[in-house]
Amino acid sequence: MFIQNVVDFTLIAFAIFVSIKGIQSLKKKEEVSEEKTVATSTEKLLEEVRDLLKK
């Protein structure tokens, strides 16, 4: 009886752990993709200067 409870608890804890790790990894991927798309005002100005110099 006691061993069965320990095994059940371990399996449930492992399943919760794996699901939380998966959710965290998805959130990190979203943050990385958002950081790449956001351009600061300085970057925008530098791009404009670069474009003007190309002309």
DSSP file (Angstrom, degrees, kcal/mol; ACC not computed):
  #  RESIDUE AA STRUCTURE BP1 BP2  ACC     N-H-->O    O-->H-N    N-H-->O    O-->H-N    TCO  KAPPA ALPHA  PHI   PSI    X-CA   Y-CA   Z-CA
    1    1 A M     >        0   0    0      0, 0.0     4,-1.7     0, 0.0     5,-0.1   0.000 360.0 360.0 360.0 -49.8    0.0    0.0    0.0
    2    2 A F  H  >  +     0   0    0      1,-0.2     4,-2.0     2,-0.2     5,-0.2   0.909 360.0  50.6 -65.7 -42.2    2.7    2.5    1.0
    3    3 A I  H  > S+     0   0    0      1,-0.2     4,-2.4     2,-0.2    -1,-0.2   0.884 108.0  53.4 -65.1 -38.1    5.0    1.6   -1.9
    4    4 A Q  H  > S+     0   0    0      1,-0.2     4,-2.5     2,-0.2    -1,-0.2   0.894 108.3  50.2 -63.3 -39.8    2.1    2.0   -4.4
    5    5 A N  H  X S+     0   0    0     -4,-1.7     4,-2.5     2,-0.2    -2,-0.2   0.893 110.4  49.9 -65.4 -39.6    1.4    5.5   -3.0
    6    6 A V  H  X S+     0   0    0     -4,-2.0     4,-2.4     2,-0.2    -2,-0.2   0.918 111.9  47.6 -65.1 -43.4    5.1    6.4   -3.4
    7    7 A V  H  X S+     0   0    0     -4,-2.4     4,-2.4     2,-0.2    -2,-0.2   0.924 112.7  48.7 -64.2 -44.8    5.1    5.1   -7.0
    8    8 A D  H  X S+     0   0    0     -4,-2.5     4,-2.4     1,-0.2     5,-0.2   0.924 112.2  48.6 -60.5 -45.4    1.9    7.0   -7.8
    9    9 A F  H  X S+     0   0    0     -4,-2.5     4,-2.7     1,-0.2    -1,-0.2   0.914 111.2  50.3 -61.9 -43.0    3.3   10.2   -6.3
   10   10 A T  H  X S+     0   0    0     -4,-2.4     4,-2.3     1,-0.2    -1,-0.2   0.911 111.4  47.8 -63.3 -43.4    6.6    9.9   -8.2
   11   11 A L  H  X S+     0   0    0     -4,-2.4     4,-2.2     2,-0.2    -1,-0.2   0.915 114.2  45.9 -64.8 -43.0    4.8    9.4  -11.5
   12   12 A I  H  X S+     0   0    0     -4,-2.4     4,-2.3     2,-0.2    -2,-0.2   0.911 112.8  50.2 -66.9 -42.2    2.5   12.3  -11.0
   13   13 A A  H  X S+     0   0    0     -4,-2.7     4,-2.3    -5,-0.2    -2,-0.2   0.904 111.3  49.3 -63.1 -40.9    5.3   14.6   -9.9
   14   14 A F  H  X S+     0   0    0     -4,-2.3     4,-2.5    -5,-0.2    -1,-0.2   0.904 110.0  50.8 -65.1 -41.3    7.4   13.6  -12.9
   15   15 A A  H  X S+     0   0    0     -4,-2.2     4,-2.1     2,-0.2    -2,-0.2   0.908 112.1  46.6 -63.3 -42.2    4.5   14.3  -15.3
   16   16 A I  H  X S+     0   0    0     -4,-2.3     4,-2.3     2,-0.2    -2,-0.2   0.908 111.7  52.1 -65.7 -41.5    3.9   17.7  -13.8
   17   17 A F  H  X S+     0   0    0     -4,-2.3     4,-2.3     1,-0.2    -2,-0.2   0.925 110.6  47.2 -60.2 -46.7    7.7   18.5  -13.9
   18   18 A V  H  X S+     0   0    0     -4,-2.5     4,-2.1     1,-0.2    -1,-0.2   0.892 112.0  50.1 -64.6 -40.5    7.9   17.5  -17.6
   19   19 A S  H  X S+     0   0    0     -4,-2.1     4,-2.0     2,-0.2    -1,-0.2   0.898 111.0  48.5 -67.9 -38.8    4.8   19.6  -18.5
   20   20 A I  H  X S+     0   0    0     -4,-2.3     4,-2.3     2,-0.2    -2,-0.2   0.906 110.3  51.5 -67.1 -40.7    6.1   22.7  -16.7
   21   21 A K  H  X S+     0   0    0     -4,-2.3     4,-2.2     1,-0.2    -2,-0.2   0.904 109.8  50.8 -61.5 -40.6    9.5   22.4  -18.4
   22   22 A G  H  X S+     0   0    0     -4,-2.1     4,-1.8     2,-0.2    -2,-0.2   0.906 110.0  48.7 -64.0 -42.3    7.8   22.2  -21.8
   23   23 A I  H  X S+     0   0    0     -4,-2.0     4,-2.0     1,-0.2    -1,-0.2   0.902 111.1  50.8 -64.6 -41.3    5.7   25.3  -21.1
   24   24 A Q  H  X S+     0   0    0     -4,-2.3     4,-2.1     1,-0.2    -2,-0.2   0.896 108.2  51.6 -64.8 -40.3    8.8   27.2  -20.0
   25   25 A S  H  X S+     0   0    0     -4,-2.2     4,-1.8     1,-0.2    -1,-0.2   0.873 109.0  51.2 -66.1 -35.1   10.7   26.2  -23.1
   26   26 A L  H  X S+     0   0    0     -4,-1.8     4,-1.8     2,-0.2    -1,-0.2   0.897 109.4  50.3 -66.7 -39.6    7.8   27.4  -25.3
   27   27 A K  H  X S+     0   0    0     -4,-2.0     4,-2.1     1,-0.2    -2,-0.2   0.887 108.6  52.1 -65.8 -38.0    7.7   30.8  -23.5
   28   28 A K  H  X S+     0   0    0     -4,-2.1     4,-2.2     1,-0.2    -1,-0.2   0.897 107.9  51.6 -64.6 -40.2   11.5   31.2  -23.9
   29   29 A K  H  X S+     0   0    0     -4,-1.8     4,-1.9     1,-0.2    -1,-0.2   0.885 109.8  49.7 -64.2 -38.2   11.2   30.6  -27.7
   30   30 A E  H  X S+     0   0    0     -4,-1.8     4,-2.0     2,-0.2    -2,-0.2   0.898 110.0  50.6 -66.7 -40.3    8.4   33.2  -27.9
   31   31 A E  H  X S+     0   0    0     -4,-2.1     4,-2.1     2,-0.2    -2,-0.2   0.894 109.6  50.5 -65.1 -40.0   10.5   35.8  -26.0
   32   32 A V  H  X S+     0   0    0     -4,-2.2     4,-1.5     1,-0.2    -1,-0.2   0.910 111.2  47.8 -65.0 -42.2   13.5   35.2  -28.3
   33   33 A S  H  X S+     0   0    0     -4,-1.9     4,-1.1     1,-0.2    -1,-0.2   0.858 111.5  50.8 -68.8 -33.7   11.5   35.7  -31.4
   34   34 A E  H  X S+     0   0    0     -4,-2.0     4,-1.4     1,-0.2    -1,-0.2   0.879 107.1  54.0 -69.5 -37.2    9.9   38.9  -30.0
   35   35 A E  H  < S+     0   0    0     -4,-2.1    -1,-0.2     1,-0.2    -2,-0.2   0.857 106.6  52.4 -65.6 -34.6   13.3   40.3  -29.1
   36   36 A K  H  < S+     0   0    0     -4,-1.5    -1,-0.2     1,-0.2    -2,-0.2   0.832 110.1  47.1 -71.3 -31.5   14.5   39.9  -32.7
   37   37 A T  H  < S+     0   0    0     -4,-1.1     2,-0.5    -3,-0.2    -1,-0.2   0.736  92.2  87.4 -85.3 -22.5   11.5   41.7  -34.3
   38   38 A V     <  -     0   0    0     -4,-1.4     2,-0.4    -3,-0.0    -4,-0.0  -0.678  61.5-164.8 -83.7 121.8   11.5   44.7  -32.0
   39   39 A A        -     0   0    0     -2,-0.5     2,-0.1     4,-0.0    -3,-0.0  -0.891  13.2-133.0-107.3 134.9   13.8   47.5  -33.3
   40   40 A T     >  -     0   0    0     -2,-0.4     4,-2.1     1,-0.1     5,-0.1  -0.304  27.6-106.2 -78.5 168.3   14.9   50.3  -31.1
   41   41 A S  H  > S+     0   0    0      1,-0.2     4,-2.2     2,-0.2     5,-0.2   0.856 121.1  55.0 -64.6 -34.3   14.7   53.9  -32.2
   42   42 A T  H  > S+     0   0    0      1,-0.2     4,-2.4     2,-0.2    -1,-0.2   0.914 107.3  49.4 -64.7 -42.6   18.5   54.0  -32.5
   43   43 A E  H  > S+     0   0    0      1,-0.2     4,-2.2     2,-0.2    -2,-0.2   0.895 109.9  51.5 -64.0 -38.8   18.5   51.0  -34.8
   44   44 A K  H  X S+     0   0    0     -4,-2.1     4,-2.0     2,-0.2    -1,-0.2   0.916 110.4  48.5 -63.9 -42.2   15.8   52.6  -37.0
   45   45 A L  H  X S+     0   0    0     -4,-2.2     4,-2.4     1,-0.2    -2,-0.2   0.910 110.8  50.5 -64.3 -41.5   17.9   55.8  -37.3
   46   46 A L  H  X S+     0   0    0     -4,-2.4     4,-2.4     1,-0.2    -1,-0.2   0.878 109.2  51.6 -64.6 -36.7   21.0   53.8  -38.2
   47   47 A E  H  X S+     0   0    0     -4,-2.2     4,-2.4     2,-0.2    -1,-0.2   0.892 109.4  50.1 -66.0 -38.6   19.0   52.0  -40.8
   48   48 A E  H  X S+     0   0    0     -4,-2.0     4,-2.3     2,-0.2    -2,-0.2   0.913 111.2  48.4 -65.5 -41.9   17.8   55.3  -42.3
   49   49 A V  H  X S+     0   0    0     -4,-2.4     4,-2.3     2,-0.2    -2,-0.2   0.918 111.5  50.5 -64.0 -42.7   21.4   56.6  -42.4
   50   50 A R  H  X S+     0   0    0     -4,-2.4     4,-1.6     1,-0.2    -2,-0.2   0.912 110.8  49.0 -60.5 -43.3   22.6   53.4  -44.0
   51   51 A D  H  X S+     0   0    0     -4,-2.4     4,-0.9     1,-0.2    -1,-0.2   0.884 110.9  49.9 -65.8 -38.6   19.9   53.7  -46.7
   52   52 A L  H  < S+     0   0    0     -4,-2.3     3,-0.4     1,-0.2    -1,-0.2   0.878 109.3  51.9 -67.5 -36.6   20.7   57.3  -47.4
   53   53 A L  H  < S+     0   0    0     -4,-2.3    -1,-0.2     1,-0.2    -2,-0.2   0.810 102.7  59.5 -70.3 -28.6   24.4   56.5  -47.7
   54   54 A K  H  <        0   0    0     -4,-1.6    -1,-0.2     1,-0.3    -2,-0.2   0.814 360.0 360.0 -67.9 -28.6   23.6   53.7  -50.2
   55   55 A K     <        0   0    0     -4,-0.9    -1,-0.3    -3,-0.4    -2,-0.2   0.488 360.0 360.0 -72.5 360.0   21.9   56.3  -52.5
